[in-house]
Amino acid sequence: MTDIQRQKIKEKILEDLNSLSSEIRELEVICQPISPECALGDLARFELMNDQVVSEKALKESRSRENRLKYTLSKINDETFGLCEVCEEEISIQRLLILPESTLCIECASAYSF
């Protein structure tokens, strides 16, 4: 992998982290507990609680991806960065530009997907 490719991936990671940071802040606001004193009907409260469950799942996934991206950023200069953990072949630059936290090439990811 060239230095230019590493730089492009690093820029993508930083861009994704910035976007995730905003998304996480928004989701944290949405996931605030609903006050029992809030004047809502039972149906409206139930709908808000369902929406909150979906938002909490999205928040958990966003935080998880944020952690993976931060870890990837810390490893970007390692000589093994960009190598598939299974077959040890290079992961395509196109894949890394879409999912910089990828640790498997497309072939191995397809074989090990569950």
N, C-alpha and C positions, 0 to 999 in steps of 0.2 A: 504494500500500500504506500502510495506516495504521500509526501508532506501536504501537498495541495488537497488530496482526498481526505486526509485526516482533518485538515482545517475546515473543509466543507462539512464534514460530519460534526465537528465541534460546534460550528455555527448553527447547524440544525438542532443539536442538543440544546444549546442555549436558547434558541428560538422556542423549542418545545417546552423547556422549563419555564420560560417567561409566560407562555400561554397557559400552562398548567397552573402556575401560581395564581393567575387571575381567576381561573376556573375554580380552584380550590377555595379561594376567598368567597366567591359567590355561593358555592355549595355549602360552605360553613354557615353562612347567613340563613340559607334555606333550611338547614338542618337544626336550627335553633328549636328548642322545645316549644310546643304550643301551650300557652298559658291556659289553665282551666277557667280563668276568669274571662277569657276571650269570648265575646258574645257571638257564638256560632251555633247553628243548628246541628243536630246529631249527624246528619248526612254530610254537611259541609266539613265538620270536624273529621269524620271518617275519611273523606276524600283527601283532606290535607295530610292526615296521618299516612295514607297510602302513598301520596306524593313524596312525603318525607322519607319513607322506606326506600323508594327508588333513588332519591337524592343521596341518601346515606350510602347506598351501594356504589353510586357514581363517585362519591367522595372517596370511598375506600379504594376504588380502582385508580382514581387520579393520584392519590397519595402513593400508591404502590408503583405506578409508572414513574412518578417523580423520583422516588428512591432508586429505581432501576436506572433512570437517566443520570442521576448524580453519581451512581456507582460507575456507570459507563464512562462518564466524563473523567472520573479519577483514574481510569485505566486506559484512556485513549492513547497514551504515549508508550504503553507496554508493547513489546515486540509481538505478543500473542494477540493483540487487539485485531479484530476482524477475521480471526480464524475460527472455524466451526469447532465447537467443543467435542463433537463426535468424530468427524472424519479428518479434522485438522486442515481442510482445504480453505482457501479464502472465501469469505462470504462476499457476495457481489456488492459492489459499491452502490448499486441501485437499491438493493434491499436495505443497506445500512443508512441510506439517505431517507428512506421511508420509515424504518424502524431502527434507529441507531442502537437501541439496546439489544438487538438480535444477537444471540450467541450460537445460533444454528444456521447453516446454509439452507436454502429452500428445499433441497432434496432430503436432508436429515430432518428438517422441521416437518415435512410431509410424512415421512416414515414414522416419526415419533409423536405425531399429533394425536390427541385423545380427546 
